[in-house]
Amino acid sequence: MAENRDLSSYIPSDDEEFMNADQRAYFRAKLYAWKEDILREARETLGHLATDNSNHPDVADRASSETDRAIELRARDRQRKLIAKIDAALQRIEEGTYGYCEETGEPISLKRLDARPIATLSLEAQERHERREKVYRDE
């Protein structure tokens, strides 16, 4: 079965059936690796925040430390949201809906999925969405 093969040198191609077992395994591995990187960075940040001595006698040093801490916490919050999107993409792989545009049902290009494995819209649908968003923002 394709799921058990070594896919370390595999690159999805438009010449094969869309979202075949190899492609699903490729994107599943890519998503899990991305998630693990984020979780590792989060553990390092938490370790850094726990060991950081914010009891600086100098007011400027204390302010700088607090700013750094706030920036790190905001980054962690963004990454927490990204993990939720990664988990949703993994769920779509299991359900068989991964790689298909939520708006049109058409396949999302492999190139786009490789660049942004959590994509839920085709490039065209994403551009339409962003244009609509810009119109509402400009009003």
N, C-alpha and C positions, 0 to 999 in steps of 0.2 A: 504494500500500500504506500502511496506517495507520502503520507504523513510521517512515516518512519524513516524516510531516506535522509541522507545528509544534504541539506540545502544551503550549506555555508557559502557555496560559490554560485548559487542560483540567482538569476535576475529575471523578474517577470517580463514577459514579452507580449506584444500585441499579436504575435503570430500563433498564440495558443488560446484555448478556450478561456474566456473571462472568468475569473474567480474559481479556477480549478483548484484541486486539492493542494498543489504546490504553491499557488499564489496565496491561498488562505494561510498555509503554514508559514510562508515568507512574511506576510503582514502580521500574523499572530506573534512570531518571534521578534519582529521589529518593534511592535507595540510593547511586549513584555520587557524588552531590553531598555526601551525608553522609560518605562515606568520604574524599572529598577534603578536607573541612573538618577531619576528625580528623587526616589526614596532615599538613596545613598546620600545625595546632596542635602536632603532635609535632615537626615541624621547628623551629618557633619555640622550643619547650621545650628541645630539644637545643642550639640555638644559645645560649639563655640559660644552660643548665647549663655549656656549654663556656666561656663568657665570665665566668661568676660566679667571683669570686675568693674562695674559701672560706678563705683564709689570714688570717682575722681575728685580730688580736692579743688582742682581748677574748674571754674564754671564753663569755660570754653571747651575743655576736654570732655566734661560731662555732657554738654549739649551735643557735641560731635558724636559721642558714644550713643546717646539716645537717638540721634538722627540715623546713625548706622543701623541700630537695632530696629527702628521703625521700617527702614528700607528692606532689611532682611525679612521681617515679618510680612510685609506686603508681597515680597517675592514668593514667600512660602504659601501665602494665600492663593496667588495666581497658580502656583504649581499644584496646589490641592485641587483647584478647579480643573487643571489640565489632566490630573489623574482620573477625575470623574469622566472626562471626555475619552480618555484612553480606555477605561473600563467599559464605557458605552460602545466604543468601537469593537472591543473584544467580544462583547455580547452580540453585536451585529454579525460578527464572523460566525459565532455559534448558531445564530438564527438564520444565516444564509442571506442576510440583507446587506452585508458589508460591501462597499464598493459601488453601490447604486445610489444615485442622487435621490434625496428625500423629496425633492420638489417634482422632478420629471420621471423618476424611475429608470432613467438611462444610466448606463455604466459611467462612472467617474474615470477619467483617464488614469492609466497606471502611473504615468509620469507625475500627475498631481498627487495620487495616493502615496507614491514613494517619497515625495517632498513633504507631504502633510498627511500622514496616515490616519488622522482623526477627521479628515474632511467628510462632510455629509452632503455637500452640494457639488455638482459639476462646476467647472470653471465659469461656464456661461450663466448658470443659475446664481452662482456667487456674485458675479458681476452685476446681474440684475438686482439682486438683493442689496448690494452696496450702493447702486444708483438710486434705488428707492429710499434707502436710509439717508443718503446725501440730500435728496429733495426734501425730505421731512425735516432734516436738520437745518437746511437753508431757509425754510419758511419762517 
